[in-house]
Amino acid sequence: GTMAQSDVDKMTLVFQCDARDMYVRKAIYIVGNIAELGNWIPNKVRLYDDGTHGDSVAGDNIWTIEIEVPVGIEVEYKYTNSGPEGSWYPGEEFPALNRKVRIERNPSGKIVLFDRFGKI
């Protein structure tokens, strides 16, 4: 039989996006190079500001999502703000640059990223 991939090969990745200096009509969204982040289809994967999905404080305009990712990959990602699915607008203002994180194992089993929308 085949062995299921064990949890030790995965990490919890927490994205927190600070949007306190901007108006968020609907939600902050994240997009990236893995299926859990929509495979570069923007405004498909939303972050939460309601105290769920890893969000610490509801209504503070810091938007959060937790996903499970395999150890050893590099995740590239960006944020968008309330646009329709498939649209990059309104997004962050550095189109040539993606945010990046390499997933490496750590004792907590969790990686927390804190970003400010539009600032790299």
N, C-alpha and C positions, 0 to 999 in steps of 0.2 A: 504493500500500500504506500501511498504518498503521505508524507508528513505535512501537516498544516504549518504554515509559517507562524512561528511563535511571536508573542507580543514583544519579546526583547528585541526583535528586529525592527520594531516601529517606535517612533517617538510621537508624543503629542506636541503639535506645533500650534502656538497661540499667537494670533495676529491681533495687535491692538493698534488702532488708527485714531490719532488725536485730530478731531475735526472741530475743535472748540472755536477756532477763529473764522469759521465759515458757516454758511447756511446749508443745512442738509434737508432737502425737501422730503425725501423718502427714506433713503438709507445710504450708507457707504458700502460699496461693493469691492470685492477683491477678485483679481484675475491673474492666472499664472500658467506655468508650463506643465502642470499635472492635472489629472482628471478632477481631483478634489477642488481645484481652483478654476475649473471651467475650460481647461485646455485653450487658453487665450480667447475665449468668447466673453467679452466684457459684460458686466451687469447681470451675470447669471448666478453668482455666489454672493449672498449678502452677508454683511456683518450685523451684529446686534448691539443695541444700546438699551436693553430692557432687563438686565440682570441675569440673562440666560446665555447659554453657549460660551461660558467662560467670562462673560462680561461682569466686572466687579460692581459697578454702580450704575443703576438704571438712570437714564436721562442726563448723563454728564457730557454727552457728545464725544465720548471715547468709545469707539465701535470695535467689537471683538468677535472673533470666531476661533474655534478650536477644531483642528483636523488631525487625523492620524497619517503619518508619512513614514516611509521606510528609511532606515538609517543608510547613509552613504550617498544619497542623491543630492543634487543641487537644485534648489527651488528658486525660480525667478518669478517675480510678481509685481503687480501695480495695483493701485486703488482707483476707483471711479466713484462719482457722486450722483446717484439717483437717475442715471440715464436709462434709456430703453435697452433691452438685451441686444447685444451685437454692436452697440454704439460706444465709441471711446469718449464721447463728449457727454457731460463734463468730466474730464479726467485730470490727472496730474500733468504739470507743465514741462515735463522733461521727456519728450517722446522717444529719444534715442537711448535712454537709460532704463534698465529694469533694476528693481531692487533684487538682491540675491541673498540666499542663506544656504550654507552647506549643513546637511543634517548629520550631526555627530552624536553618538551616544553620550549621555551624562547620567549621573546617579538619580536625578529627580525624575528622569523619563520625560521631561518636558523642556521645550525651548519657548521662551516668551520673547516676542519681538514687539518693540514699541516704536511706531513711526508717527511722524506728523504729516498729515495730508499735504502734498505738494512740496515738501522739504526733504532733501535727500542728504 
